[in-house]
Amino acid sequence: MSLAPVSFFALPGIPLIEPGDDLASLLAGVLRENGLGLVEGDILVIAQKIVSKAEGLYIDLDEVKPSRQAQELAEKLGKDPRHVEVVLSESGEIVKVGQHVIVAAHKLGFVMANAGIDESNISHGESGNRVLLLPRDPDGSAAKLKQRLGEIFGASIGVVINDSFGRPWRNGVVGVALGAAGVPSLVDRVGSKDLFGRTLRVTEIAVADELASAASLLMGQADEGLPAVLVRGFRSTAPSRDASSLIRNRERDMFR
């Protein structure tokens, strides 16, 4: 990794995204409106929410029939049983049930609150009862955006799709990478030497998560309306890896 300055630019002017929108074209237009393009090595960090919206991953709770398990959990948690049913349907495993929250292992492998089912910063439709799911293939979505934006600007770039996660032992949420393309998502430093010549035995660097978290500082978590951040100047000689490489398998997960 280089020691050159790395710059982060939040992109104002992104419209509210609707199902079927051409997200790559919209982002390209906003980049140009802000006097920016994409050059070789740039990375675009994009909020999961606008990817899911463009992919039309809404569920109308009025069309959800809660199971008995969902009803029992909902009563215990004081939640809408239809919402709980969607969480269950998106999960491979319920890890823990706490105050007003279900910690679930999403079918994609992410361990997160409520399986990533979201109600904030979305249009709730005519019923007023919609929720938004995670992208079905975040790495695939990132790869498609990388290809399209690379073609538009004639440059090889990286794309990270980020979301906000809580963490064991720590309060608050931080940005993490759900999907990535053209980025060394996980860099293995096992076998490298530290300052005193000691061989590193377990050190891995979650580069995509660090980029996602830094971009989240600019995106915000409420009504900021800044769902994309351009990262310029980051360089690494490590090979590109999908964000799926960041998911710890169950056998190594001490919390499950």
N, C-alpha and C positions, 0 to 999 in steps of 0.2 A: 504494500500500500504506500502511496506517495505522501509526502509532507506538504504538498501544494495546498493552497486554500480551497475549501469546499464551500460553495454558496447554495443557499436554499431560497427559492422564489415561490411564494404562494401566488396562485393565479386567480385574480378576481374576475368576475364577469361570467362564470359558468352558470348557465340557466338551470332551472329545475329540470331534472332528467325524467323522461317518460319511457315506458316500455317501447322497445323497437328503435329508440334513438341510435344514430350512428355516433357512438361515443368518441371514436378516433377522430372523425371529422369535426365534431364539436370542440374537442380539446385542441386540435390543430388551429381552428379558427380563433380560439381564445388566446393561444400562444401568440399568434400574429397580432391580435388586437393589443396585446401587452408589449409589443415590440420585441418579442422573443421568437425563436424557432427552436429546433432541436439540432444539436451538433453531435459529432462523434463522441460517444462515452457518456452523454447525458442520461440521467435516470429520471423517470416520471413516477412519483408516488401518488397513487390514486385511491381515494376512499372506497372501501368495499361497497358502501351504500349506493354510490352512483353506478357502480358496475351491476349490482343486483337490480337496481331500478331499470337500467337499460335492458337487462335480460328478462324483465317482467316477472320477477320472482316474488310476487305478492300472493298472499293467501287472505281470502275474505273469511273472517271468523264466523260469519253468519252461515257459512256453508260447511262448517266443521262440526262433526258429531263426536263429543267427547266420550272416551271409553270409561269404564268403571275406575281403572287406575288413575286416569286423568282427573276424574271427579273427586276421588279420595285425596289425591295430592293437592288439588285446588282448594279443597276445604281446609286442609292442614295449613296451607300457605296463605290463604286469603286471596287467591288469584282466580282469574277467569278460567274455568275448566277447558274452554275451547283453546285458549292460549297454551295451557299445559299440554293439551293433546298435540298441538303442533310441535311443541318442544319434544315430546316423546317420539313423534313420528320422524323427527330430524336426528334423533339420537341413537347411538348404538349401545349406550350404557348410561345409567344415572349414577354418578359418582357420589354425590352428597346432596342432601336437601337441607337448606338453611333457612334463615328468616327471610321470607319473600323471594327466595331465589333457589333455582335448581342448578347445580353444577353438573353438567352433562358432557359426555364424550360424544361429540358430533360424529356423524357417519364418515366425515372426511378425516377424523382423527384428532381434531382440536378439542381440548378440554376447556370448557368455557361456561360462563353463566348463561342459562336458558338456551343453550345450543345456538347462540347467536341470533335468536329471533328478536327482531327489533320493531319498536313502535314509534321511536322518536325521529323527527325530521323526515317524515314521509307523508305523502298525501293519503288520507284514509278512505278516499273514494266516497261513493254515494251512501254506502252503509255506515261509514264512519268507524269501521271495525277491521281495517286491514292491518296485517303485519308483513314484514319483509324478511325473506330468507337469505342465507349466504349463497354466493355463487356455487353452482353445482361442480365446477372444476376451476378453482381460482388460478392455478398455474396455467391451465389452458386459456383462460380469459386474458391473463397477462401476456401470454405468448401471441395471441391474436392482436392485442393492442400494440405490442412491440413491433410486429410485422407491419401492420397498417401505418403506424406513425413513422416507422423507419422508411417505408416507401414514400410517404408524403414529403418527408424532409431529406431523404437521401442520406441517411446516417444510421449507423448501428447504435442502438440505444438500449437501455434497460427499463423495465417496468416493475414496480412493486405495488401490489394491492394490499392496503393496510386496514386494520380494524383495531378497536380498543379492547384490551383484555385486562382483567384483574390478575393478581399474582399471589401464590402462597406466601405467607409471612409479611406481605406488604400491603399497605392501604393504597387506594387510588388505582386508576387505570393508566396504561401506557399503550402506545401504538405498537402493533406487531404485524409481521408480514403473513397474510393468508395465501398470497400467490406471488410469484415472481418469475421473470424471464430476463435473460441477459445479465444476471446479477449473481455474484458468488454468495448465495444465501447463507451458506455455512462453510466457514474456512477452518480446516483441520490444521492445528499447529503442534500436534503431537510429534515429538522428536526434535522440535526446535529447541534452542537454548535460551535461557533467560539471561539477565544482565550479569549474573555470576557464574554462567556456564552450566547451570543445572538444566537437565533435560526435562522438558515439559511432557507430562504423561497423559493428561486428560483434557488439555485446553483446546476448546473449539470456540470460534467466534461467530456469533449470530449476526452477520453483517446485514442481512435484509431486515432483521428486527431493529437494528440500530438505525438504519436509514428510515424505517417506518416510524420509529419513535421520534426521531429528530423532526421529521416532516409533520408529525402530529402536533408539535408545539405551535406550528403556524396554522394548521387546519382548525384547531380548537375542537371543543366537544359540544357546543350548544348551537347558537344561531349565527356563527361567523360566516357560513356560506362559502368556505374555501376548501373544496374537496380534492384539490390537486396541487401538488408542489413539485416544482422543477429542481432537481439536484444537479449542480454543475461543478465539475472539478474532482469528483471522487474517482480514484483510480486503484485498481487492484490487478495483480497478475494471477490471482487464483482463478480456477475454472468456474464457469457459470454452473449454478445448481438451482433446481426448483426449490420453492419454499417448503415443499413437502419434506425436504431433508431436515427441516427444523423440528418436525414432530417426533417427540420421544416415544418409542414403542412401549407398550404396556409393561413388558418385563423389566424395563429400566425406570419405570415411573414409581417413585417411592410413595406417592400420594394416593395410589389406587391399589 
